[in-house]
Amino acid sequence: MKNLRPGLLLFTGCLILFLVTFCSSLLLQGSGSFTPNLNAFITALVPSTSAFFIFYFALKRFVQNRLQNIFRILQSPPTLRHKNVNELITEAERHVNVLNDYRIREIKQLKVQDEFRKEFIGNLSHELKTPIFSIQGFLDSLLDGALENPEINRNFIERASIATDRMVQLIEDLDQITKLESTELKIVKRPFELTELLKEIIDTLELQAKEKNINLKLAKEYPLTFVMGDRNKLFQVFTNLLRNSISYGNVDGTTEVFISPIDDLILIEVADNGIGIDPNHWPRVFERFYRVEKSRSRHEGGTGLGLAIVKHILEAHGQSITLRSTAGVGTTFSFSLEKSPKNLQLSSRGIPIN
């Protein structure tokens, strides 16, 4: 009975009423005789039929009004007019199932966000705790007597300064990501020459690469390649990618930058032959503070925000970044930039000449 629809239940009830009334009429008209006659049939049919229509329309109006109030509260009212009681109940069940599925997805998403928040706070706490404890240790040592020793005090102050610089860099990176995510940081696209920018960055990172004897270079001598973008922001993109390749590169390794024109775009690939990234880590590589190898990357001194900044800057340029990697073989990051129109007169830094 629980699976029967209201209309069918109402019909069943009225049918039972008809049979009871019909049998009662027969008993009253004859002395215990159940012989059918027209008067008994009509006497039973009229009240049962009337009861069916009265209760049916009353039930329909009641259900319709209640459902409209419920859906109005949920701010998602479906069309309830011109539907019978069974259709009203079916519509309500369908809508509740859709709402339930949405709530389940929403709860799952909130749980994921809560886990991310907890992990983010834990990582941020660790990143700040390391330089703070270093500074505290150096200051305590100076106050305990090292300040009077000229051979020690300068060394401790320099180390404290390095730890302070690390904290400043971390805060600046966090501030930049916040602005990128809230679209406060404006991207100013201008034409500039790409190979010049890459050579400038490679020269800047040369000393860092030499510490591990990593060969940092363009894959070949490319012709002048003009692209559209925010040169300062893209400077940071390439710097973060190349620093990342050095941090995770093997001693005596190689990092190469490839440039390939594809229609109206320029494809850029930063490839190294370092430790590689396991596919299980790929979906989270661009998250804030996410570490593929936590102990090693912290030892390298990065803030853990470099790839997250890269992702946001490229998205602000209307582009996306992808990676392919094999553990123990190497990693390649790829993205595209728009080609600069050929008819522009440009300076060596890509600024239009009027």
C-alpha positions as CSV (number, residue, x, y, z in Angstrom):
1,M,0.0,0.0,0.0
2,K,2.9,2.4,0.7
3,N,3.8,2.6,-3.0
4,L,0.2,3.5,-4.1
5,R,-0.4,7.0,-5.3
6,P,-2.9,9.3,-3.5
7,G,-5.3,9.3,-6.4
8,L,-5.4,5.5,-6.5
9,L,-5.7,5.3,-2.7
10,L,-8.6,7.8,-2.8
11,F,-10.3,5.7,-5.6
12,T,-9.8,2.5,-3.6
13,G,-11.4,4.2,-0.5
14,C,-14.4,5.4,-2.5
15,L,-14.8,2.0,-4.1
16,I,-15.0,0.4,-0.6
17,L,-17.5,3.1,0.4
18,F,-19.6,2.2,-2.7
19,L,-19.6,-1.5,-1.9
20,V,-20.4,-0.9,1.8
21,T,-23.3,1.5,0.9
22,F,-24.6,-0.8,-1.8
23,C,-24.7,-3.9,0.5
24,S,-26.3,-1.8,3.3
25,S,-29.0,-0.6,0.8
26,L,-29.8,-4.1,-0.2
27,L,-30.1,-5.2,3.4
28,L,-32.4,-2.2,4.2
29,Q,-34.6,-2.7,1.1
30,G,-35.1,-6.5,1.4
31,S,-35.2,-8.8,4.4
32,G,-31.6,-10.0,4.2
33,S,-31.7,-10.4,0.5
34,F,-28.6,-9.4,-1.6
35,T,-30.4,-9.4,-5.0
36,P,-29.1,-6.4,-7.0
37,N,-31.5,-3.7,-7.9
38,L,-31.2,-0.2,-9.5
39,N,-32.3,1.8,-6.5
40,A,-29.5,0.2,-4.3
41,F,-26.9,0.8,-7.0
42,I,-27.9,4.5,-7.4
43,T,-28.0,4.9,-3.6
44,A,-24.5,3.6,-3.3
45,L,-23.1,5.3,-6.4
46,V,-24.1,8.9,-5.7
47,P,-22.4,9.4,-2.3
48,S,-19.3,7.4,-3.2
49,T,-18.8,9.3,-6.5
50,S,-19.5,12.7,-4.7
51,A,-17.0,11.7,-2.0
52,F,-14.4,10.9,-4.5
53,F,-14.5,14.2,-6.4
54,I,-14.9,16.3,-3.2
55,F,-11.9,14.6,-1.5
56,Y,-9.9,14.5,-4.7
57,F,-10.1,18.3,-5.4
58,A,-9.7,19.1,-1.7
59,L,-6.6,16.9,-1.5
60,K,-5.2,18.4,-4.7
61,R,-5.7,22.0,-3.5
62,F,-4.2,21.1,-0.1
63,V,-1.1,19.4,-1.7
64,Q,-0.6,22.2,-4.3
65,N,-0.8,25.0,-1.7
66,R,1.6,23.2,0.6
67,L,4.1,22.4,-2.1
68,Q,4.1,25.9,-3.4
69,N,4.9,27.3,0.0
70,I,7.7,24.7,0.4
71,F,9.2,25.4,-3.0
72,R,8.9,29.2,-2.5
73,I,11.0,28.9,0.7
74,L,13.6,26.8,-1.3
75,Q,13.5,29.6,-4.0
76,S,13.1,27.0,-6.7
77,P,9.4,26.7,-7.5
78,P,8.5,24.3,-10.3
79,T,5.3,24.6,-12.4
80,L,2.5,23.0,-10.3
81,R,-0.6,24.1,-12.3
82,H,-2.7,21.8,-14.5
83,K,-1.3,18.7,-12.7
84,N,-3.2,16.0,-10.9
85,V,-2.4,14.8,-7.4
86,N,-0.2,12.0,-8.6
87,E,1.8,14.3,-10.8
88,L,2.2,16.8,-7.9
89,I,3.6,14.1,-5.6
90,T,5.9,12.9,-8.4
91,E,7.1,16.4,-9.1
92,A,7.8,16.9,-5.3
93,E,9.7,13.7,-5.1
94,R,11.8,14.5,-8.1
95,H,12.6,18.0,-6.8
96,V,13.5,16.7,-3.4
97,N,15.8,14.1,-4.9
98,V,17.5,16.9,-7.0
99,L,17.9,19.1,-3.9
100,N,19.2,16.2,-1.9
101,D,21.9,15.4,-4.6
102,Y,22.9,19.1,-4.6
103,R,23.2,19.1,-0.8
104,I,25.3,16.0,-0.8
105,R,27.7,17.5,-3.4
106,E,27.8,20.8,-1.5
107,I,28.6,18.9,1.8
108,K,31.4,17.0,0.0
109,Q,32.8,20.3,-1.4
110,L,32.7,21.9,2.0
111,K,34.6,19.0,3.5
112,V,37.2,19.2,0.8
113,Q,37.5,23.0,1.4
114,D,37.8,22.4,5.1
115,E,40.6,19.9,4.6
116,F,42.4,22.3,2.3
117,R,42.0,25.1,4.9
118,K,43.4,22.9,7.6
119,E,46.3,21.8,5.4
120,F,46.9,25.4,4.3
121,I,47.0,26.7,7.9
122,G,49.4,23.9,8.9
123,N,51.7,24.6,6.0
124,L,51.7,28.3,6.5
125,S,52.4,27.8,10.2
126,H,55.4,25.6,9.3
127,E,56.7,28.0,6.7
128,L,56.6,30.9,9.2
129,K,57.8,28.9,12.2
130,T,61.1,27.8,10.6
131,P,62.5,31.4,10.0
132,I,61.0,32.7,13.2
133,F,62.7,30.1,15.3
134,S,66.0,30.8,13.5
135,I,65.7,34.5,14.2
136,Q,64.8,33.8,17.8
137,G,67.8,31.5,18.2
138,F,70.3,34.0,16.8
139,L,68.9,36.8,18.9
140,D,69.0,34.7,22.1
141,S,72.6,33.8,21.4
142,L,73.5,37.4,20.9
143,L,71.8,38.5,24.1
144,D,73.5,35.6,26.0
145,G,77.0,37.0,25.2
146,A,77.7,36.5,21.5
147,L,77.0,40.2,20.9
148,E,80.3,41.0,22.6
149,N,82.2,38.7,20.3
150,P,82.9,40.5,17.0
151,E,83.7,37.2,15.2
152,I,80.3,35.8,16.0
153,N,77.8,38.7,16.2
154,R,78.1,39.7,12.5
155,N,77.6,36.1,11.4
156,F,74.5,35.7,13.5
157,I,73.0,39.0,12.4
158,E,73.6,38.0,8.7
159,R,71.8,34.7,9.3
160,A,68.9,36.4,11.1
161,S,68.7,38.8,8.1
162,I,68.5,35.8,5.7
163,A,65.7,34.3,7.8
164,T,63.9,37.7,7.7
165,D,64.2,37.9,4.0
166,R,62.6,34.5,3.7
167,M,59.6,35.6,5.8
168,V,59.3,38.8,3.7
169,Q,59.3,36.8,0.5
170,L,56.7,34.4,1.9
171,I,54.4,37.3,2.8
172,E,54.9,39.0,-0.5
173,D,54.1,35.8,-2.4
174,L,50.9,35.3,-0.3
175,D,49.9,38.9,-0.9
176,Q,50.4,38.5,-4.7
177,I,48.3,35.3,-4.8
178,T,45.5,37.0,-2.8
179,K,45.5,39.8,-5.3
180,L,45.6,37.5,-8.3
181,E,42.7,35.4,-6.9
182,S,40.6,38.5,-6.2
183,T,41.5,40.1,-9.6
184,E,43.0,43.1,-7.8
185,L,46.3,42.7,-9.6
186,K,45.9,44.1,-13.1
187,I,47.6,42.5,-16.1
188,V,49.0,45.0,-18.6
189,K,49.6,43.3,-21.9
190,R,52.2,44.8,-24.2
191,P,54.3,43.3,-26.9
192,F,57.9,42.3,-25.9
193,E,60.7,40.1,-27.2
194,L,60.6,36.7,-25.5
195,T,64.1,35.4,-26.1
196,E,65.6,38.5,-24.6
197,L,63.5,38.0,-21.4
198,L,64.5,34.3,-21.2
199,K,68.2,35.1,-21.5
200,E,68.0,37.8,-18.9
201,I,66.4,35.3,-16.4
202,I,68.9,32.5,-17.2
203,D,71.7,34.9,-16.5
204,T,70.1,35.9,-13.2
205,L,69.8,32.3,-12.1
206,E,73.2,31.2,-13.3
207,L,74.9,31.2,-9.9
208,Q,72.0,29.2,-8.3
209,A,72.2,26.6,-11.2
210,K,76.0,26.3,-10.8
211,E,75.6,25.2,-7.2
212,K,74.2,21.9,-8.6
213,N,76.1,22.2,-11.9
214,I,72.8,22.4,-13.8
215,N,73.0,23.5,-17.4
216,L,70.3,26.2,-17.7
217,K,69.8,27.2,-21.3
218,L,67.5,27.8,-24.3
219,A,67.2,24.6,-26.4
220,K,68.7,26.4,-29.4
221,E,69.3,29.9,-30.8
222,Y,65.9,31.2,-31.6
223,P,65.0,34.1,-33.9
224,L,63.3,37.2,-32.4
225,T,60.0,36.2,-31.0
226,F,57.5,38.9,-30.0
227,V,54.6,38.0,-27.7
228,M,51.8,39.9,-26.0
229,G,51.8,39.9,-22.2
230,D,52.7,41.6,-19.0
231,R,56.5,41.4,-19.1
232,N,57.0,41.9,-15.4
233,K,54.5,39.2,-14.4
234,L,55.8,36.8,-17.0
235,F,59.3,37.4,-15.7
236,Q,58.1,36.0,-12.4
237,V,56.5,33.0,-14.2
238,F,59.7,32.0,-16.0
239,T,61.8,32.7,-12.8
240,N,59.6,30.5,-10.7
241,L,59.6,27.6,-13.3
242,L,63.3,27.7,-13.7
243,R,64.0,27.9,-10.0
244,N,61.7,25.0,-9.5
245,S,63.6,23.0,-12.1
246,I,66.9,23.8,-10.3
247,S,65.4,22.8,-6.9
248,Y,64.2,19.5,-8.1
249,G,66.9,18.9,-10.7
250,N,69.7,16.4,-10.3
251,V,73.3,17.4,-9.9
252,D,75.0,17.8,-13.3
253,G,71.5,18.0,-14.8
254,T,70.0,20.1,-17.6
255,T,67.0,22.5,-17.9
256,E,66.0,23.7,-21.3
257,V,63.4,26.1,-22.6
258,F,61.8,25.3,-25.9
259,I,59.9,27.9,-28.1
260,S,57.5,26.7,-30.8
261,P,55.1,28.9,-32.9
262,I,51.7,27.4,-33.3
263,D,49.2,29.5,-35.4
264,D,48.6,32.7,-33.4
265,L,50.3,31.4,-30.3
266,I,53.8,30.7,-29.0
267,L,54.2,27.5,-27.1
268,I,56.8,27.6,-24.3
269,E,58.1,24.4,-22.6
270,V,60.4,24.3,-19.6
271,A,61.9,20.8,-19.4
272,D,64.4,19.3,-17.0
273,N,65.8,15.8,-16.4
274,G,65.3,15.9,-12.6
275,I,63.6,13.7,-10.2
276,G,60.2,13.9,-11.9
277,I,56.7,14.0,-10.4
278,D,54.6,10.9,-9.7
279,P,51.2,11.1,-11.5
280,N,49.4,10.9,-8.1
281,H,50.7,14.4,-7.4
282,W,49.8,16.1,-10.7
283,P,46.3,17.4,-9.7
284,R,47.8,19.2,-6.6
285,V,51.1,20.5,-7.9
286,F,49.7,24.0,-8.4
287,E,48.2,24.3,-4.9
288,R,49.6,26.7,-2.3
289,F,52.4,25.1,-0.2
290,Y,51.8,21.6,-1.8
291,R,55.0,19.7,-1.6
292,V,55.9,16.7,-3.7
293,E,58.9,16.0,-1.4
294,K,58.3,18.0,1.7
295,S,61.7,17.7,3.4
296,R,63.8,18.3,0.3
297,S,61.8,21.3,-1.0
298,R,61.9,23.0,2.3
299,H,65.6,22.5,2.5
300,E,65.9,24.2,-0.9
301,G,64.4,27.3,0.7
302,G,61.3,27.9,-1.6
303,T,58.1,29.4,-0.2
304,G,56.0,26.6,-1.7
305,L,53.9,29.3,-3.6
306,G,55.9,29.5,-6.8
307,L,53.8,27.2,-9.0
308,A,50.5,28.6,-7.5
309,I,51.6,32.1,-8.6
310,V,52.6,30.8,-12.1
311,K,49.1,29.3,-12.5
312,H,47.3,32.5,-11.5
313,I,49.4,34.8,-13.6
314,L,48.9,32.6,-16.7
315,E,45.2,32.4,-16.0
316,A,45.1,36.2,-15.8
317,H,46.6,36.1,-19.3
318,G,43.8,33.8,-20.5
319,Q,46.2,30.8,-20.7
320,S,46.6,27.6,-18.8
321,I,49.7,25.6,-17.8
322,T,50.1,21.8,-18.1
323,L,52.7,19.4,-17.0
324,R,54.0,16.0,-18.1
325,S,56.4,14.1,-16.0
326,T,58.0,10.7,-15.4
327,A,59.4,9.9,-12.0
328,G,63.2,9.6,-12.3
329,V,63.3,11.0,-15.8
330,G,62.2,14.6,-15.6
331,T,59.4,17.2,-15.9
332,T,58.1,19.5,-18.5
333,F,55.8,22.5,-17.9
334,S,54.0,23.9,-21.0
335,F,51.9,27.0,-21.7
336,S,51.2,29.4,-24.5
337,L,51.3,33.1,-25.1
338,E,49.7,35.3,-27.8
339,K,51.9,36.3,-30.7
340,S,52.4,40.0,-31.1
341,P,51.0,41.7,-34.3
342,K,53.8,41.8,-36.9
343,N,53.1,45.4,-37.9
344,L,54.1,47.0,-34.6
345,Q,57.3,49.0,-34.4
346,L,58.9,47.8,-31.1
347,S,61.9,48.7,-29.0
348,S,64.4,46.1,-27.7
349,R,62.0,45.6,-24.7
350,G,58.9,45.3,-26.8
351,I,57.5,48.8,-26.1
352,P,55.7,50.3,-29.1
353,I,57.5,53.2,-30.8
354,N,55.3,56.1,-31.8
